Amino acid sequence: MKKTLQRPEGLPDSLSSPIVTPLMPAVAYASTTPDELDSQYEGRAFGYTYAREAHPNADVLARRIDALEGMSGGLVVGSGMAAVSAVLLGLCKAGDHVVGADQLYGRSLRLMAEDLPRLGIETSLADPTDADAIAAVIQPNTKLVLIEVVSNPTLRISDLEGIAKVCREKGVLLAVDNTFTTPACLQPVNFGADIVIHSLTKLLAGHSDATLGWVCATDQKLTDQMRVFAVTTGMTPSPFDCWLAERGLATFELRFARAQENAQRLADFLADQEGVRRVLYPTRSDHPEVSRAQSLLHGRGCNMVSFEIEGGRPAANAFAKAAEGIAFAPTLGDVGTTLSHAASSSHRALSPDGRAALGISEGFFRVSVGLEDPEALITCFRTALDAARTL
Ligand SMILES: Cc1ncc(COP(=O)(O)O)c(C=O)c1O
């Protein structure tokens, strides 16, 4: 029987072209001959073959994030954690040692504490606000150091320049998760980072409807190594998520500017309120690393504000309940303000003493500030604070 190759019908002829990237969900791409396929696999011609390997929507998005970060050849993967895993599992082998900041995102900490040791990769955690503390745990077999510039949820500022210097001197790779700070505040490569990571799920995509990550190394060989690992382990992103994220990215700078203005106003409002024990916002004069924040973030404070109220868990319950219109949800970077409570979510696995050591009490909240009318936002927080005070 004669085999007929089914080819999809082409699009109707048009002199004009679409003004947004089309969504291209094809899983497989047909080639004409085995020779043509050879030339694709051997890199003599470019062509897609199978969506887990690569697809157009991921590539379009990757080039956009590359441009924002001042890097090239980056890789979009299925989540921020896939990006972190591509670095830690794709570049390290049994017998290596990895240093992590002690206030990394919870799942990154879990990878460091449980999965890497299970695979024979040693790990140590140290305080990234102090480059000497990081230097002190680096060993001869240390392969890389992973930090975030603004820590979650206490918003401490890492000594990025000091750590980059230590890593350079000791021949260790520096990986920076730039999710909180974004390239609008800081491009880690300009401070000596070798690898940059993003959860695109957060501020860059910005609408809480796509889960994605991006990772890129300054050394293309390392990015290629992570790409092969990601393709083999199936970390590949969905075309639809990439398409949504590209659309969200178009408004990123505007959204981030507005969210930061709102965050500054909210932080200043909270700091004046009775029943609020402390407020953390990087550009406020009472922040423990304010001068470092000013210089690293070019005077920008980002969109996260953390604060602590008096009254423990009962007050926290009353506050969250009364904060109407604000999603009490464990995410950040959405167009709407979201509220999270570390003791019952991201840091619930720690003992109360462990949380206290990080400055996280039952009254501690982290706010991801959105784009609402600032007066309406402040009214909402005032009402919630009243509810927490008058239990
Ligand atoms: C700093 C940071 N890195 C990585 C991640 C993981 O991203 P994702 O949820 O897209 O896997 C998060 C998630 O909140 C994060 O805050």
The ligand as a Gaussian input file, in Angstrom:
#p B3LYP/6-31G(d) Opt

LIG

0 1
 C       12.476000      33.223000      44.106000
 C       11.717000      32.080000      43.519000
 N       12.376000      31.204000      42.752000
 C       11.729000      30.146000      42.200000
 C       10.384000      29.943000      42.429000
 C        9.711000      28.745000      41.814000
 O        8.938000      29.147000      40.720000
 P        7.748000      28.259000      40.129000
 O        6.622000      28.339000      41.099000
 O        7.483000      28.890000      38.804000
 O        8.281000      26.871000      40.010000
 C        9.674000      30.840000      43.221000
 C        8.239000      30.631000      43.479000
 O        7.596000      31.362000      44.213000
 C       10.356000      31.938000      43.782000
 O        9.722000      32.822000      44.581000

